[in-house]
Amino acid sequence: MSNVGIVLISHSPKVVEGIKDIIRQVIHNVPIELAGGTEDDEIGTSVDKIQQAINRAHNEKGVLLLFDLGSAMMNAELAVELSDYDNIKVAENVPLLEGAYVAAVESGLGKSIDEVLESAKACLDL
């Protein structure tokens, strides 16, 4: 059984690496890919890096994109538009760390992409 893939997008490669490290302490069966920084690993985001991460994380359950700041959201949305897949969702108004952690837990339980997204959105309502 496959699980919803997750792409972590940040202006900093170190931020997404750290979040993945936290998640991997407890969740191992979810595809998590990183798109942090520019092509030169500087501060910023890259549509190409996001597309590559989508391709690595994608499966029949889909891919959820989580991001840190507004311009990362714009690049995530552009990457989705340029993608050949139709089961990709951008998690808007979701905190990157907490949302990614909850999304990974829910994905690991075999939930659908819509269920994973809803749980990530509700993570701070606890």
C-alpha positions as CSV (number, residue, x, y, z in Angstrom):
1,M,0.0,0.0,0.0
2,S,1.3,3.4,-0.9
3,N,1.0,6.6,1.1
4,V,0.5,10.2,0.2
5,G,3.8,11.7,-0.7
6,I,4.9,14.9,1.0
7,V,7.1,17.7,-0.4
8,L,8.6,20.1,2.1
9,I,9.4,23.5,0.5
10,S,11.4,26.2,2.2
11,H,13.6,29.1,1.4
12,S,16.3,27.3,3.4
13,P,17.6,23.8,2.6
14,K,18.5,23.4,6.3
15,V,14.9,24.1,7.4
16,V,13.4,21.2,5.4
17,E,16.3,18.9,6.2
18,G,15.6,19.5,9.9
19,I,11.9,18.9,9.6
20,K,12.5,15.7,7.7
21,D,14.9,14.6,10.5
22,I,12.2,15.2,13.1
23,I,9.5,13.3,11.1
24,R,11.8,10.4,10.4
25,Q,12.3,9.8,14.2
26,V,8.8,8.2,14.2
27,I,7.5,7.9,10.6
28,H,9.4,5.8,8.0
29,N,6.8,4.6,5.5
30,V,5.9,7.9,3.9
31,P,7.7,9.4,0.9
32,I,9.1,12.8,2.0
33,E,11.0,14.9,-0.5
34,L,12.8,18.2,-0.1
35,A,12.8,21.4,-2.1
36,G,14.8,23.8,0.0
37,G,16.7,26.8,-1.3
38,T,17.7,27.8,-4.8
39,E,19.5,25.7,-7.4
40,D,22.8,26.9,-5.8
41,D,21.5,26.1,-2.3
42,E,21.1,29.8,-1.4
43,I,18.1,31.3,0.3
44,G,15.1,31.3,-2.0
45,T,13.0,28.7,-3.8
46,S,13.1,27.0,-7.1
47,V,10.2,25.8,-9.3
48,D,12.6,23.2,-10.8
49,K,13.5,21.8,-7.4
50,I,9.9,21.6,-6.4
51,Q,9.0,19.8,-9.6
52,Q,11.8,17.3,-9.1
53,A,10.6,16.6,-5.5
54,I,7.1,16.1,-6.8
55,N,8.3,13.6,-9.3
56,R,10.2,11.6,-6.6
57,A,7.3,11.7,-4.1
58,H,4.5,11.1,-6.4
59,N,2.4,7.9,-6.4
60,E,-1.2,6.9,-7.0
61,K,-2.3,8.5,-3.6
62,G,-0.9,11.9,-4.6
63,V,1.4,14.5,-3.2
64,L,0.9,17.2,-0.6
65,L,3.1,20.3,-0.8
66,L,3.9,22.2,2.4
67,F,5.8,25.5,2.3
68,D,7.2,28.2,4.6
69,L,6.6,31.7,3.0
70,G,4.4,33.3,0.4
71,S,6.8,33.2,-2.6
72,A,7.3,29.5,-1.9
73,M,3.6,29.1,-2.2
74,M,3.7,30.9,-5.6
75,N,6.4,28.6,-6.8
76,A,4.6,25.5,-5.5
77,E,1.4,26.5,-7.3
78,L,3.4,27.1,-10.5
79,A,5.1,23.7,-10.2
80,V,1.6,22.1,-9.8
81,E,0.4,23.9,-13.0
82,L,3.5,22.6,-14.9
83,S,3.1,19.1,-13.6
84,D,1.6,16.2,-15.5
85,Y,-0.1,14.9,-12.4
86,D,-3.6,15.9,-11.2
87,N,-3.5,14.6,-7.6
88,I,-1.2,17.2,-6.1
89,K,-2.4,19.7,-3.4
90,V,-0.8,22.7,-1.9
91,A,-1.4,23.1,1.8
92,E,-2.3,26.7,2.2
93,N,-2.4,28.3,5.7
94,V,-0.7,25.3,7.3
95,P,2.4,25.7,9.5
96,L,5.3,23.9,7.9
97,L,6.7,22.0,10.8
98,E,3.5,21.0,12.6
99,G,1.6,20.5,9.4
100,A,4.2,18.3,7.9
101,Y,4.4,16.2,11.0
102,V,0.6,15.7,11.2
103,A,0.5,15.1,7.4
104,A,3.1,12.4,7.6
105,V,1.4,10.7,10.5
106,E,-2.0,10.7,8.6
107,S,-0.3,9.6,5.4
108,G,1.4,6.7,7.2
109,L,-2.0,5.6,8.4
110,G,-3.1,5.2,4.7
111,K,-5.4,8.2,4.6
112,S,-6.4,9.9,1.3
113,I,-4.8,13.1,0.2
114,D,-7.9,15.1,1.1
115,E,-7.9,13.5,4.6
116,V,-4.2,14.2,5.0
117,L,-4.7,17.9,3.9
118,E,-7.6,18.4,6.3
119,S,-5.7,17.0,9.2
120,A,-2.7,19.2,8.4
121,K,-5.0,22.3,8.3
122,A,-6.5,21.4,11.6
123,C,-3.2,20.6,13.4
124,L,-3.2,23.8,15.4
125,D,-6.8,23.5,16.5
126,L,-6.0,20.9,19.1
